[in-house]
Amino acid sequence: MDHWRLTLFNKATQKQMTLTYSQGYGFNGQRPNVERIIETLKNDSYMASMDYQDFLNETNLENSSLSRKRYAAIFRQTEGLKRITEE
């Protein structure tokens, strides 16, 4: 699995955030493109709007510590995006 450390910067608000972006297996170090990153962040934001049980149902994950960590990470990431986009 390829993991990338990204920094998003909003010129309008002068705010930034850093996140880890994982694009899965098979990319062999190929850099992620902006369109894929934005689409993933949109999907993650949608997931963060759900309660935990709906998140599990939507992703077909079982209730586990790893699932709770994933949900918490998506929620934190979405809060960070809100912070850098709010004026």
Secondary structure, DSSP 4 states (H G I P E B T S, - for coil): --EEEEEEEETTTTEEEEEEEE--TT-TTPPPPHHHHHHHHHHHHHHHTS-HHHHHHHHT--SSHHHHHHHHHHHHHHHHHHHHH--
